[in-house]
Amino acid sequence: MSSMERLRQQLGSNSRLQIGLLLAMILAFAILVQALDSWRKAQQQQAIESELDLRKARQMQKQHIWQGRSKQTADAKTTILEEIPSVATPGMAQAQMQTWLQGVSRNLEVDREMRISVSAPIEMEEHPGIYRIRATVTMSSHPSHVFAFMDIVESATNLAMVETSQVISTANNRSATINIIAYYRSVGTDTGNTP
């Protein structure tokens, strides 16, 4: 009788040996599963690190683009600041806006029933030395004059824009209300450091 046959007979007749062999197989299987799980986690971590390295490399490639964009932003900022007129005081900004809007209305020869109300200048928190002023213009005039007025405001060399407008033109009523925003900066504002 060979040793394998003897081992088989002993295994068949001894229940403790069968249980021990079963436990050994379960333990070996558990160790194999744990080893495979550890390998999977290591591969997953390596894939995540490779993805991060790839993203960093792509970001590094784009840095030269940001240098160009930084110059474009600085140029745009300078252009905008050149459109903002300088004034000695915030009160002068308010008076200058009132005078400018009256001049625009005179040039268009709109009806005499025109009122210009200019609010007090408000310094912008994020841009010290830059003031925002709102004016409300109400007029009774033909719509073509109203739209021409708005075109002149928006095409002015100083930074001003029509925020809202309401134009009514019926047989009995021709009226318009235009809200305009303009920006001014104090003479002492350093344009190079203004954000």
Contact map, one row per residue, 1 for C-alpha under 8 A:
111011000000000000000000000000000000000000000000000000000000000000000000000000000000000000000000000000000000000000000000000000000000000000000000000000000000000000000000000000000000000000000000000
111111000000000000000000000000000000000000000000000000000000000000000000000000000000000000000000000000000000000000000000000000000000000000000000000000000000000000000000000000000000000000000000000
111111100000000000000000000000000000000000000000000000000000000000000000000000000000000000000000000000000000000000000000000000000000000000000000000000000000000000000000000000000000000000000000000
011111110000000000000000000000000000000000000000000000000000000000000000000000000000000000000000000000000000000000000000000000000000000000000000000000000000000000000000000000000000000000000000000
111111111000000000000000000000000000000000000000000000000000000000000000000000000000000000000000000000000000000000000000000000000000000000000000000000000000000000000000000000000000000000000000000
111111111100000000000000000000000000000000000000000000000000000000000000000000000000000000000000000000000000000000000000000000000000000000000000000000000000000000000000000000000000000000000000000
001111111110000000000000000000000000000000000000000000000000000000000000000000000000000000000000000000000000000000000000000000000000000000000000000000000000000000000000000000000000000000000000000
000111111111000000000000000000000000000000000000000000000000000000000000000000000000000000000000000000000000000000000000000000000000000000000000000000000000000000000000000000000000000000000000000
000011111111100000000000000000000000000000000000000000000000000000000000000000000000000000000000000000000000000000000000000000000000000000000000000000000000000000000000000000000000000000000000000
000001111111110000000000000000000000000000000000000000000000000000000000000000000000000000000000000000000000000000000000000000000000000000000000000000000000000000000000000000000000000000000000000
000000111111111011000000000000000000000000000000000000000000000000000000000000000000000000000000000000000000000000000000000000000000000000000000000000000000000000000000000000000000000000000000000
000000011111111001000000000000000000000000000000000000000000000000000000000000000000000000000000000000000000000000000000000000000000000000000000000000000000000000000000000000000000000000000000000
000000001111111000000000000000000000000000000000000000000000000000000000000000000000000000000000000000000000000000000000000000000000000000000000000000000000000000000000000000000000000000000000000
000000000111111111000000000000000000000000000000000000000000000000000000000000000000000000000000000000000000000000000000000000000000000000000000000000000000000000000000000000000000000000000000000
000000000011111111100000000000000000000000000000000000000000000000000000000000000000000000000000000000000000000000000000000000000000000000000000000000000000000000000000000000000000000000000000000
000000000000011111110000000000000000000000000000000000000000000000000000000000000000000000000000000000000000000000000000000000000000000000000000000000000000000000000000000000000000000000000000000
000000000010011111111000000000000000000000000000000000000000000000000000000000000000000000000000000000000000000000000000000000000000000000000000000000000000000000000000000000000000000000000000000
000000000011011111111100000000000000000000000000000000000000000000000000000000000000000000000000000000000000000000000000000000000000000000000000000000000000000000000000000000000000000000000000000
000000000000001111111110000000000000000000000000000000000000000000000000000000000000000000000000000000000000000000000000000000000000000000000000000000000000000000000000000000000000000000000000000
000000000000000111111111000000000000000000000000000000000000000000000000000000000000000000000000000000000000000000000000000000000000000000000000000000000000000000000000000000000000000000000000000
000000000000000011111111100000000000000000000000000000000000000000000000000000000000000000000000000000000000000000000000000000000000000000000000000000000000000000000000000000000000000000000000000
000000000000000001111111110000000000000000000000000000000000000000000000000000000000000000000000000000000000000000000000000000000000000000000000000000000000000000000000000000000000000000000000000
000000000000000000111111111000000000000000000000000000000000000000000000000000000000000000000000000000000000000000000000000000000000000000000000000000000000000000000000000000000000000000000000000
000000000000000000011111111100000000000000000000000000000000000000000000000000000000000000000000000000000000000000000000000000000000000000000000000000000000000000000000000000000000000000000000000
000000000000000000001111111110000000000000000000000000000000000000000000000000000000000000000000000000000000000000000000000000000000000000000000000000000000000000000000000000000000000000000000000
000000000000000000000111111111000000000000000000000000000000000000000000000000000000000000000000000000000000000000000000000000000000000000000000000000000000000000000000000000000000000000000000000
000000000000000000000011111111100000000000000000000000000000000000000000000000000000000000000000000000000000000000000000000000000000000000000000000000000000000000000000000000000000000000000000000
000000000000000000000001111111110000000000000000000000000000000000000000000000000000000000000000000000000000000000000000000000000000000000000000000000000000000000000000000000000000000000000000000
000000000000000000000000111111111000000000000000000000000000000000000000000000000000000000000000000000000000000000000000000000000000000000000000000000000000000000000000000000000000000000000000000
000000000000000000000000011111111100000000000000000000000000000000000000000000000000000000000000000000000000000000000000000000000000000000000000000000000000000000000000000000000000000000000000000
000000000000000000000000001111111110000000000000000000000000000000000000000000000000000000000000000000000000000000000000000000000000000000000000000000000000000000000000000000000000000000000000000
000000000000000000000000000111111111000000000000000000000000000000000000000000000000000000000000000000000000000000000000000000000000000000000000000000000000000000000000000000000000000000000000000
000000000000000000000000000011111111100000000000000000000000000000000000000000000000000000000000000000000000000000000000000000000000000000000000000000000000000000000000000000000000000000000000000
000000000000000000000000000001111111110000000000000000000000000000000000000000000000000000000000000000000000000000000000000000000000000000000000000000000000000000000000000000000000000000000000000
000000000000000000000000000000111111111000000000000000000000000000000000000000000000000000000000000000000000000000000000000000000000000000000000000000000000000000000000000000000000000000000000000
000000000000000000000000000000011111111100000000000000000000000000000000000000000000000000000000000000000000000000000000000000000000000000000000000000000000000000000000000000000000000000000000000
000000000000000000000000000000001111111110000000000000000000000000000000000000000000000000000000000000000000000000000000000000000000000000000000000000000000000000000000000000000000000000000000000
000000000000000000000000000000000111111111000000000000000000000000000000000000000000000000000000000000000000000000000000000000000000000000000000000000000000000000000000000000000000000000000000000
000000000000000000000000000000000011111111100000000000000000000000000000000000000000000000000000000000000000000000000000000000000000000000000000000000000000000000000000000000000000000000000000000
000000000000000000000000000000000001111111110000000000000000000000000000000000000000000000000000000000000000000000000000000000000000000000000000000000000000000000000000000000000000000000000000000
000000000000000000000000000000000000111111111000000000000000000000000000000000000000000000000000000000000000000000000000000000000000000000000000000000000000000000000000000000000000000000000000000
000000000000000000000000000000000000011111111100000000000000000000000000000000000000000000000000000000000000000000000000000000000000000000000000000000000000000000000000000000000000000000000000000
000000000000000000000000000000000000001111111110000000000000000000000000000000000000000000000000000000000000000000000000000000000000000000000000000000000000000000000000000000000000000000000000000
000000000000000000000000000000000000000111111111000000000000000000000000000000000000000000000000000000000000000000000000000000000000000000000000000000000000000000000000000000000000000000000000000
000000000000000000000000000000000000000011111111100000000000000000000000000000000000000000000000000000000000000000000000000000000000000000000000000000000000000000000000000000000000000000000000000
000000000000000000000000000000000000000001111111110000000000000000000000000000000000000000000000000000000000000000000000000000000000000000000000000000000000000000000000000000000000000000000000000
000000000000000000000000000000000000000000111111111000000000000000000000000000000000000000000000000000000000000000000000000000000000000000000000000000000000000000000000000000000000000000000000000
000000000000000000000000000000000000000000011111111100000000000000000000000000000000000000000000000000000000000000000000000000000000000000000000000000000000000000000000000000000000000000000000000
000000000000000000000000000000000000000000001111111110000000000000000000000000000000000000000000000000000000000000000000000000000000000000000000000000000000000000000000000000000000000000000000000
000000000000000000000000000000000000000000000111111111000000000000000000000000000000000000000000000000000000000000000000000000000000000000000000000000000000000000000000000000000000000000000000000
000000000000000000000000000000000000000000000011111111100000000000000000000000000000000000000000000000000000000000000000000000000000000000000000000000000000000000000000000000000000000000000000000
000000000000000000000000000000000000000000000001111111110000000000000000000000000000000000000000000000000000000000000000000000000000000000000000000000000000000000000000000000000000000000000000000
000000000000000000000000000000000000000000000000111111111000000000000000000000000000000000000000000000000000000000000000000000000000000000000000000000000000000000000000000000000000000000000000000
000000000000000000000000000000000000000000000000011111111100000000000000000000000000000000000000000000000000000000000000000000000000000000000000000000000000000000000000000000000000000000000000000
000000000000000000000000000000000000000000000000001111111110000000000000000000000000000000000000000000000000000000000000000000000000000000000000000000000000000000000000000000000000000000000000000
000000000000000000000000000000000000000000000000000111111111000000000000000000000000000000000000000000000000000000000000000000000000000000000000000000000000000000000000000000000000000000000000000
000000000000000000000000000000000000000000000000000011111111100000000000000000000000000000000000000000000000000000000000000000000000000000000000000000000000000000000000000000000000000000000000000
000000000000000000000000000000000000000000000000000001111111110000000000000000000000000000000000000000000000000000000000000000000000000000000000000000000000000000000000000000000000000000000000000
000000000000000000000000000000000000000000000000000000111111111000000000000000000000000000000000000000000000000000000000000000000000000000000000000000000000000000000000000000000000000000000000000
000000000000000000000000000000000000000000000000000000011111111000000000000000000000000000000000000000000000000000000000000000000000000000000000000000000000000000000000000000000000000000000000000
000000000000000000000000000000000000000000000000000000001111111100000000000000000000000000000000000000000000000000000000000000000000000000000000000000000000000000000000000000000000000000000000000
000000000000000000000000000000000000000000000000000000000111111111000000000000000000000000000000000000000000000000000000000000000000000000000000000000000000000000000000000000000000000000000000000
000000000000000000000000000000000000000000000000000000000011111111100000000000000000000000000000000000000000000000000000000000000000000000000000000000000000000000000000000000000000000000000000000
000000000000000000000000000000000000000000000000000000000000111111110000000000000000000000000000000000000000000000000000000000000000000000000000000000000000000000000000000000000000000000000000000
000000000000000000000000000000000000000000000000000000000000011111111000000000000000000000000000000000000000000000000000000000000000000000000000000000000000000000000000000000000000000000000000000
000000000000000000000000000000000000000000000000000000000000011111111100000000000000000000000000000000000000000000000000000000000000000000000000000000000000000000000000000000000000000000000000000
000000000000000000000000000000000000000000000000000000000000001111111110000000000000000000000000000000000000000000000000000000000000000000000000000000000000000000000000000000000000000000000000000
000000000000000000000000000000000000000000000000000000000000000111111111000000000000000000000000000000000000000000000000000000000000000000000000000000000000000000000000000000000000000000000000000
000000000000000000000000000000000000000000000000000000000000000011111111100000000000000000000000000000000000000000000000000000000000000000000000000000000000000000000000000000000000000000000000000
000000000000000000000000000000000000000000000000000000000000000001111111110000000000000000000000000000000000000000000000000000000000000000000000000000000000000000000000000000000000000000000000000
000000000000000000000000000000000000000000000000000000000000000000111111111000000000000000000000000000000000000000000000000000000000000000000000000000000000000000000000000000000000000000000000000
000000000000000000000000000000000000000000000000000000000000000000011111111100000000000000000000000000000000000000000000000000000000000000000000000000000000000000000000000000000000000000000000000
000000000000000000000000000000000000000000000000000000000000000000001111111110000000000000000000000000000000000000000000000000000000000000000000000000000000000000000000000000000000000000000000000
000000000000000000000000000000000000000000000000000000000000000000000111111111000000000000000000000000000000000000000000000000000000000000000000000000000000000000000000000000000000000000000000000
000000000000000000000000000000000000000000000000000000000000000000000011111111100000000000000000000000000000000000000000000000000000000000000000000000000000000000000000000000000000000000000000000
000000000000000000000000000000000000000000000000000000000000000000000001111111110000000000000000000000000000000000000000000000000000000000000000000000000000000000000000000000000000000000000000000
000000000000000000000000000000000000000000000000000000000000000000000000111111111000000000000000000000000000000000000000000000000000000000000000000000000000000000000000000000000000000000000000000
000000000000000000000000000000000000000000000000000000000000000000000000011111111100000000000000000000000000000000000000000000000000000000000000000000000000000000000000000000000000000000000011000
000000000000000000000000000000000000000000000000000000000000000000000000001111111110000000000000000000000000000000000000000000000000000000000000000000000000000000000000000000000000000000000000000
000000000000000000000000000000000000000000000000000000000000000000000000000111111111000000000000000000000000000000000000000000000000000000000000000000000000001000000000000000000000000000000000000
000000000000000000000000000000000000000000000000000000000000000000000000000011111111000000000000000000000000000000000000000000000000000000000000000000000000000000000000000000000000000000000010000
000000000000000000000000000000000000000000000000000000000000000000000000000001111111100000000000000000000000000000000000000000000000000000000000000000000000000000000000000000000000000000000000000
000000000000000000000000000000000000000000000000000000000000000000000000000000111111100000000000000000000000000000000000000000000000000000000000000000000000111000000000000000000000000000000000000
000000000000000000000000000000000000000000000000000000000000000000000000000000011111110000000000000000000000000000000000000000000000000000000000000000000000011000000000000000000000001110000000000
000000000000000000000000000000000000000000000000000000000000000000000000000000000111111000000000000000000000000000000000000000000000000000000000000000000000011000000000000000000000001110000000000
000000000000000000000000000000000000000000000000000000000000000000000000000000000001111100000000000000000000000000000000000000000000000000000000000000000000000000000000000000000000000111100000000
000000000000000000000000000000000000000000000000000000000000000000000000000000000000111111011000000000000000000000000000000000000000000000000000000000000000000000000000000000000000000111100000000
000000000000000000000000000000000000000000000000000000000000000000000000000000000000011111011000000000000000000000000000000000000000000000000000000000000000000000000000000000000000000001100000000
000000000000000000000000000000000000000000000000000000000000000000000000000000000000001111111000000000000000000000000000000000000000000000000000000000000000000000000000000000000000000001100000000
000000000000000000000000000000000000000000000000000000000000000000000000000000000000001111111100000000000000000000000000100000000010000000000000000000000000000000000000000000000000000001000000000
000000000000000000000000000000000000000000000000000000000000000000000000000000000000000011111110000000000000000000000001100000000000000000000000000000000000000000000000000000000000000000000000000
000000000000000000000000000000000000000000000000000000000000000000000000000000000000001111111111000000000000000000000000000000000000000000000000000000000000000000000000000000000000000000000000000
000000000000000000000000000000000000000000000000000000000000000000000000000000000000001111111111100000000000000000000000100000000000000000000000000000000000000000000000000000000000000100000000000
000000000000000000000000000000000000000000000000000000000000000000000000000000000000000001111111110000000000000000000111100000000000100000000000000000000000000000000000000000000000000000000000000
000000000000000000000000000000000000000000000000000000000000000000000000000000000000000000111111111000000000000000000000000000000000000000000000000000000000000000000000000000000000000000000000000
000000000000000000000000000000000000000000000000000000000000000000000000000000000000000000011111111100000000000000000000000000000000000000000000000000000000000000000000000000000000000000000000000
000000000000000000000000000000000000000000000000000000000000000000000000000000000000000000001111111110000000000000000100000000000000000000000000000000000000000000000000000000000000010000000000000
000000000000000000000000000000000000000000000000000000000000000000000000000000000000000000000111111111000000000000011100000000000000000000000000000000000000000000000000000000000000000000000000000
000000000000000000000000000000000000000000000000000000000000000000000000000000000000000000000011111111100000000000000000000000000000000000000000000000000000000000000000000000000000000000000000000
000000000000000000000000000000000000000000000000000000000000000000000000000000000000000000000001111111110000000000000000000000000000000000000000000000000000000000000000000000000000000000000000000
000000000000000000000000000000000000000000000000000000000000000000000000000000000000000000000000111111111000000000010000000000000000000000000000000000000000000000000000000000000000000000000000000
000000000000000000000000000000000000000000000000000000000000000000000000000000000000000000000000011111111100000000010000000000000000000000000000000000000000000000000000000000000000000000000000000
000000000000000000000000000000000000000000000000000000000000000000000000000000000000000000000000001111111110000000000000000000000000000000000000000000000000000000000000000000000000000000000000000
000000000000000000000000000000000000000000000000000000000000000000000000000000000000000000000000000111111111000000000000000000000000000000000000000010011000000000000000000000000000000000000000000
000000000000000000000000000000000000000000000000000000000000000000000000000000000000000000000000000011111111110000000000000000000000000000000000000010000000000000000000000000000000000000000000000
000000000000000000000000000000000000000000000000000000000000000000000000000000000000000000000000000001111111110000000000000000000000000000000000000000000000000000000000000000000000000000000000000
000000000000000000000000000000000000000000000000000000000000000000000000000000000000000000000000000000111111100000000000000000000000000000000000000000000000000000000000000000000000000000000000000
000000000000000000000000000000000000000000000000000000000000000000000000000000000000000000000000000000011111110000000000000000000000000000000000100110000000000000000000000000000000000000000000000
000000000000000000000000000000000000000000000000000000000000000000000000000000000000000000000000000000001111111000000000000000000000000000000000000000000000000000000000000000000000000000000000000
000000000000000000000000000000000000000000000000000000000000000000000000000000000000000000000000000000001101111101000000000000000000000000111000100000000000000000000000000000000000000000000000000
000000000000000000000000000000000000000000000000000000000000000000000000000000000000000000000000000000000000111111000000000000000000000000111000000000000000000000000000000000000000000000000000000
000000000000000000000000000000000000000000000000000000000000000000000000000000000000000000000000000000000000011111000000000000000000000000010000000000000000000000000000000000000000000000000000000
000000000000000000000000000000000000000000000000000000000000000000000000000000000000000000000000000000000000001111100000000000000000000000110000000000000000000000000000000000000000000000000000000
000000000000000000000000000000000000000000000000000000000000000000000000000000000000000000000000000000000000011111110000000000000000000011110000000000000000000000000000000000000000000000000000000
000000000000000000000000000000000000000000000000000000000000000000000000000000000000000000000000000000000000000011111000000000000000000011100000000000000000000000000000000000000000000000000000000
000000000000000000000000000000000000000000000000000000000000000000000000000000000000000000000000010011000000000001111100000000000000001111000000000000000000000000000000000000000000000000000000000
000000000000000000000000000000000000000000000000000000000000000000000000000000000000000000000000010000000000000000111110000000000000001110000000000000000000000000000000000000000000000000000000000
000000000000000000000000000000000000000000000000000000000000000000000000000000000000000000000100110000000000000000011111000000000000111100000000000000000000000000000000000000000000000000000000000
000000000000000000000000000000000000000000000000000000000000000000000000000000000000000000000100000000000000000000001111100000000000111000000000000000000000000000000000000000000000000000000000000
000000000000000000000000000000000000000000000000000000000000000000000000000000000000000000100100000000000000000000000111110000000000110000000000000000000000000000000000000000000000000000000000000
000000000000000000000000000000000000000000000000000000000000000000000000000000000000000001101100000000000000000000000011111000000011110000000000000000000000000000000000000000000000000000000000000
000000000000000000000000000000000000000000000000000000000000000000000000000000000000000000000000000000000000000000000001111100000011100000000000000000000000000000000000000000000000000000000000000
000000000000000000000000000000000000000000000000000000000000000000000000000000000000000000000000000000000000000000000000111110111111000000000000000000000000000000000000000000000000000000000000000
000000000000000000000000000000000000000000000000000000000000000000000000000000000000000000000000000000000000000000000000011111111111000000000000000000000000000000000000000000000000000000000000000
000000000000000000000000000000000000000000000000000000000000000000000000000000000000000000000000000000000000000000000000001111110000000000000000000000000000000000000000000000000000000000000000000
000000000000000000000000000000000000000000000000000000000000000000000000000000000000000000000000000000000000000000000000000111110000000000000000000000000000000000000000000000000000000000000000001
000000000000000000000000000000000000000000000000000000000000000000000000000000000000000000000000000000000000000000000000001111111100000000000000000000000000000000000000000000000000000000000000011
000000000000000000000000000000000000000000000000000000000000000000000000000000000000000000000000000000000000000000000000001111111100000000000000000000000000000000000000000000000000000000001000010
000000000000000000000000000000000000000000000000000000000000000000000000000000000000000000000000000000000000000000000000001100111110000000000000000000000000000000000000000000000000000011011000000
000000000000000000000000000000000000000000000000000000000000000000000000000000000000000000000000000000000000000000000000001100111111000000000000000000000000000000000000000000000000001111001000000
000000000000000000000000000000000000000000000000000000000000000000000000000000000000000001000000000000000000000000000000111100001111100000000000000000000000000000000000000000000000001111000000000
000000000000000000000000000000000000000000000000000000000000000000000000000000000000000000000000000000000000000000000000111100000111110000000000000000000000000000000000000000000000111100000000000
000000000000000000000000000000000000000000000000000000000000000000000000000000000000000000000100000000000000000000000111110000000011111000000000000000000000000000000000000000000000111100000000000
000000000000000000000000000000000000000000000000000000000000000000000000000000000000000000000000000000000000000000000111100000000001111100000000000000000000000000000000000000000011110000000000000
000000000000000000000000000000000000000000000000000000000000000000000000000000000000000000000000000000000000000000011110000000000000111110000000000000000000000000000000000000000011100000000000000
000000000000000000000000000000000000000000000000000000000000000000000000000000000000000000000000000000000000000000011100000000000000011111000000000000000000000000000000000000001111000000000000000
000000000000000000000000000000000000000000000000000000000000000000000000000000000000000000000000000000000000000001111000000000000000001111100000000000000000000000000000000000011111000000000000000
000000000000000000000000000000000000000000000000000000000000000000000000000000000000000000000000000000000000000001110000000000000000000111110000000000000000000000000000000000111100000000000000000
000000000000000000000000000000000000000000000000000000000000000000000000000000000000000000000000000000000000011011100000000000000000000011111000000000000000000000000000000000111000000000000000000
000000000000000000000000000000000000000000000000000000000000000000000000000000000000000000000000000000000000011111000000000000000000000001111100000000000000000000000000000001110000000000000000000
000000000000000000000000000000000000000000000000000000000000000000000000000000000000000000000000000000000000011000000000000000000000000000111110110000000000000000000000000001110000000000000000000
000000000000000000000000000000000000000000000000000000000000000000000000000000000000000000000000000000000000000000000000000000000000000000011111110000000000000000000000100001100000000000000000000
000000000000000000000000000000000000000000000000000000000000000000000000000000000000000000000000000000000000000000000000000000000000000000001111111000000000000000000011100001000000000000000000000
000000000000000000000000000000000000000000000000000000000000000000000000000000000000000000000000000000000000000000000000000000000000000000000111111100000000000000000000000000000000000000000000000
000000000000000000000000000000000000000000000000000000000000000000000000000000000000000000000000000000000001010000000000000000000000000000001111111110000000000000000000000000000000000000000000000
000000000000000000000000000000000000000000000000000000000000000000000000000000000000000000000000000000000000000000000000000000000000000000001111111111000000000000000010000000010000000000000000000
000000000000000000000000000000000000000000000000000000000000000000000000000000000000000000000000000000000000000000000000000000000000000000000011111111100000000000000000000000000000000000000000000
000000000000000000000000000000000000000000000000000000000000000000000000000000000000000000000000000000000001000000000000000000000000000000000001111111110000000000000000000000000000000000000000000
000000000000000000000000000000000000000000000000000000000000000000000000000000000000000000000000000000011001000000000000000000000000000000000000111111111000000000000000000000000000000000000000000
000000000000000000000000000000000000000000000000000000000000000000000000000000000000000000000000000000000000000000000000000000000000000000000000011111111100000001000000000000000000000000000000000
000000000000000000000000000000000000000000000000000000000000000000000000000000000000000000000000000000000000000000000000000000000000000000000000001111111110000000000000000000000000000000000000000
000000000000000000000000000000000000000000000000000000000000000000000000000000000000000000000000000000010000000000000000000000000000000000000000000111111111000000000000000000000000000000000000000
000000000000000000000000000000000000000000000000000000000000000000000000000000000000000000000000000000010000000000000000000000000000000000000000000011111111000111000000000000000000000000000000000
000000000000000000000000000000000000000000000000000000000000000000000000000000000000000000000000000000000000000000000000000000000000000000000000000001111111000111000000000000000000000000000000000
000000000000000000000000000000000000000000000000000000000000000000000000000000000000000000000000000000000000000000000000000000000000000000000000000000111111100000000000000000000000000000000000000
000000000000000000000000000000000000000000000000000000000000000000000000000000000000000000000000000000000000000000000000000000000000000000000000000000011111111100000000000000000000000000000000000
000000000000000000000000000000000000000000000000000000000000000000000000000000000010000000000000000000000000000000000000000000000000000000000000000000000011111000000000000000000000000000000000000
000000000000000000000000000000000000000000000000000000000000000000000000000000000011100000000000000000000000000000000000000000000000000000000000000000000001111100000000000000000000011000000000000
000000000000000000000000000000000000000000000000000000000000000000000000000000010011100000000000000000000000000000000000000000000000000000000000000000000001111110000000000000000000011000000000000
000000000000000000000000000000000000000000000000000000000000000000000000000000000000000000000000000000000000000000000000000000000000000000000000000000001101011111000000000000000001111000000000000
000000000000000000000000000000000000000000000000000000000000000000000000000000000000000000000000000000000000000000000000000000000000000000000000000000001100001111100000000000000001110000000000000
000000000000000000000000000000000000000000000000000000000000000000000000000000000000000000000000000000000000000000000000000000000000000000000000000001001100000111111000000000000111100000000000000
000000000000000000000000000000000000000000000000000000000000000000000000000000000000000000000000000000000000000000000000000000000000000000000000000000000000000011111000000000000111100000000000000
000000000000000000000000000000000000000000000000000000000000000000000000000000000000000000000000000000000000000000000000000000000000000000000000000000000000000001111100000000000111000000000000000
000000000000000000000000000000000000000000000000000000000000000000000000000000000000000000000000000000000000000000000000000000000000000000000000000000000000000001111110000000011110000000000000000
000000000000000000000000000000000000000000000000000000000000000000000000000000000000000000000000000000000000000000000000000000000000000000000000000000000000000000011111000000011100000000000000000
000000000000000000000000000000000000000000000000000000000000000000000000000000000000000000000000000000000000000000000000000000000000000000000010010000000000000000001111100001111000000000000000000
000000000000000000000000000000000000000000000000000000000000000000000000000000000000000000000000000000000000000000000000000000000000000000000010000000000000000000000111110011110000000000000000000
000000000000000000000000000000000000000000000000000000000000000000000000000000000000000000000000000000000000000000000000000000000000000000000110000000000000000000000011111011100000000000000000000
000000000000000000000000000000000000000000000000000000000000000000000000000000000000000000000000000000000000000000000000000000000000000000000000000000000000000000000001111111000000000000000000000
000000000000000000000000000000000000000000000000000000000000000000000000000000000000000000000000000000000000000000000000000000000000000000000000000000000000000000000000111111000000000000000000000
000000000000000000000000000000000000000000000000000000000000000000000000000000000000000000000000000000000000000000000000000000000000000000000000000000000000000000000000011111000000000000000000000
000000000000000000000000000000000000000000000000000000000000000000000000000000000000000000000000000000000000000000000000000000000000000000000000000000000000000000000001111111100000000000000000000
000000000000000000000000000000000000000000000000000000000000000000000000000000000000000000000000000000000000000000000000000000000000000000011110000000000000000000000011111111110000000000000000000
000000000000000000000000000000000000000000000000000000000000000000000000000000000000000000000000000000000000000000000000000000000000000001111100000000000000000000000011100011111000000000000000000
000000000000000000000000000000000000000000000000000000000000000000000000000000000000000000000000000000000000000000000000000000000000000011111000010000000000000000001111000001111100000000000000000
000000000000000000000000000000000000000000000000000000000000000000000000000000000000000000000000000000000000000000000000000000000000000111100000000000000000000000001110000000111110000000000000000
000000000000000000000000000000000000000000000000000000000000000000000000000000000000000000000000000000000000000000000000000000000000000111000000000000000000000001111100000000011111000000000000000
000000000000000000000000000000000000000000000000000000000000000000000000000000000000000000000000000000000000000000000000000000000000011110000000000000000000000001111000000000001111100000000000000
000000000000000000000000000000000000000000000000000000000000000000000000000000000000000000000000000000000000000000000000000000000000011110000000000000000000000111110000000000000111110000000000000
000000000000000000000000000000000000000000000000000000000000000000000000000000000000000000000000000000000000000000000000000000000001111000000000000000000000000111100000000000000011111000000000000
000000000000000000000000000000000000000000000000000000000000000000000000000000000000000000000000100000000000000000000000000000000001110000000000000000000000011110000000000000000001111100000000000
000000000000000000000000000000000000000000000000000000000000000000000000000000000001100000000000000000000000000000000000000000000111100000000000000000000000011100000000000000000000111110000000000
000000000000000000000000000000000000000000000000000000000000000000000000000000000001111000001000000000000000000000000000000000000111100000000000000000000000000000000000000000000000011111000000000
000000000000000000000000000000000000000000000000000000000000000000000000000000000001111000000000000000000000000000000000000000001110000000000000000000000000000000000000000000000000001111101000000
000000000000000000000000000000000000000000000000000000000000000000000000000000000000011111000000000000000000000000000000000000001110000000000000000000000000000000000000000000000000000111111000000
000000000000000000000000000000000000000000000000000000000000000000000000000000000000011110000000000000000000000000000000000000000000000000000000000000000000000000000000000000000000000011111000000
000000000000000000000000000000000000000000000000000000000000000000000000000000000000000000000000000000000000000000000000000000001000000000000000000000000000000000000000000000000000000001111100000
000000000000000000000000000000000000000000000000000000000000000000000000000000000000000000000000000000000000000000000000000000011100000000000000000000000000000000000000000000000000000011111110010
000000000000000000000000000000000000000000000000000000000000000000000000000000000000000000000000000000000000000000000000000000000000000000000000000000000000000000000000000000000000000000011111110
000000000000000000000000000000000000000000000000000000000000000000000000000001001000000000000000000000000000000000000000000000000000000000000000000000000000000000000000000000000000000000001111110
000000000000000000000000000000000000000000000000000000000000000000000000000001000000000000000000000000000000000000000000000000000000000000000000000000000000000000000000000000000000000000000111110
000000000000000000000000000000000000000000000000000000000000000000000000000000000000000000000000000000000000000000000000000000000000000000000000000000000000000000000000000000000000000000000111111
000000000000000000000000000000000000000000000000000000000000000000000000000000000000000000000000000000000000000000000000000000110000000000000000000000000000000000000000000000000000000000001111111
000000000000000000000000000000000000000000000000000000000000000000000000000000000000000000000000000000000000000000000000000001100000000000000000000000000000000000000000000000000000000000000000111
